[in-house]
Amino acid sequence: MEQLALLQEENQRLRKAVDELSILNDLARVISSTMNLDAVIESVVKRSVRAIHGQQGMITLVDEQAPTEMKTLIRAQDSTSDQQQFHLNQNVLGWMLINKKPLISNDLKSDPRFSGVRAEGDFRSLLCVPLLVKNRLIGLLAVFNKAGGGEFSEDDKRLLSIIAAQSGQILENARLYEQEKSLIIMQEEVKLASKIQLELLPKQSPSVPGYEIAGKSIPAQMVGGDYFDFIPIDERQLAISLGDVSGKGLPASLLMANLQATLRGQTLVNTSAKECITKSNKLLHQSTSSEKFVTLFYSILNYETHQLQYSNAGHDPPFLLSEGKNPVRLRMGGIVLSIMEGLPYDEETVSLQPGDLLLIYSDGIPEAMNATKEQFGEERLCELLIKNRTRPAVELIDTVVTAVKDHAGSYPQSDDITLIVVKRNPL
């Protein structure tokens, strides 16, 4: 009889081992056949509940960006009962982050580790194991309430730990795959935004009798917040503007598009630089969040009378160079746009003489830095203009851009670079 009992015990042990191997093989087959994160989570949870005869299961993946805060990134559950779903509290997650080992509690109500838990229903027991990748906690696998009112055993802990070890790297791979897909989609969207933004900028220089006019913009990122435009008003007037939106990247590019639409609309209905910039400020304030703002130089060139009327809203003052005179800075205007409605703006009109040169630029030029954090500076820019003022407008733009890049060397461009050159032809 004793030998028969031993034989039966051995057969039971072998059957249990075969069942466990079958569960693990089935799980490996299923989770290895997909890279979909939700599908992998669902498969692991369902098979874990079935393997150790629980009533509910859950996977919590830890937020990689804030692991110490243990923010839950994804939660999935499987239930074989009608009980309310149970959630791990922050204490348990913090305990697992520190200890990185299985946790068993067969009496949740009296266990101090669960003192902060509030949940309706009969939640009696918990088996929780870490999901580790190279000893880094990426999440938790938990099963609640042993079926039939029993207790979770050391064998249950061993089996669930094996499942977690088998699943951890696959879950991490699936998460990385999802992130890669999201990144690819985002990159495509940024490329499309960049293409749209380039289409918003002038495609060619305007043809104006007696003048050379050219502009160029080089974003620091794929999309930028700098804006320049040439807007025909009538047969003798051309609006010339250059703006710089606070911030960088997509948010700045969206505000830049808003600025362009606003400014173009106001140019067609307002006859003076001051009126146009005042109305634009009101509209931008109404459609822009309080932390965003725009610097803008807006001017109207009358190429019959050679008068330039302008208003400067907090922008770097352009350089106006005339033969035999010191450079003049065009400062008249007011503060930056969109931060407050109803602000007053002034305007000024200057005459452009034969051979005069006007450079309008964004702060990405004087603030361009090299490896020693030395800025290009306005003084260097002014000297460069004086030295090359007789060059054609397009060549002068290239000269300035080349000088800025040579100054920066290998130091990365940190801000958008945009400039406009307006030259009245000599007699």
Buried (B, 14 or more C-beta within 10 A) or exposed (E): EEEEEEEEEEEEEEEEEEEBEEBBEBBBEBBEEBBEBEBBBBBBBBBBBBBBBBBBBBBBBBBBEEBEEBBBBBBBBBBBEEBEEBBBBEBBBBBBBEEBEBBBBBEBEEBEBBEEBEBEBEBBBBBBBBBBBEEBBBBBBBBBBBEEEEEBBEEBBBBBBBBBEBBBBBBBBBBEBBEEEEEEEEEEEBEEBBEEBEEBBBEEBBEBEEBBBBBBBBBBBBBBBBBBBBBEBEEEBBBBBBBBBBBBBBBBBBBBBBBBEBBBBBBEEBEEBBBBBBBBBBBBBEEBEEEBBBBBBBBBBBBEEBBBBBBBBBBBBBBBBBEEEEBBEBEBBBBBBBBEEEBEBEBBBBEBBEBBBBBBBBBBBBBBBBEEEEBBBBEBBBEBBEEBBEBEBBBBBBBBBEBBBEBBEEBEBEBBBBBBBBBBEEE
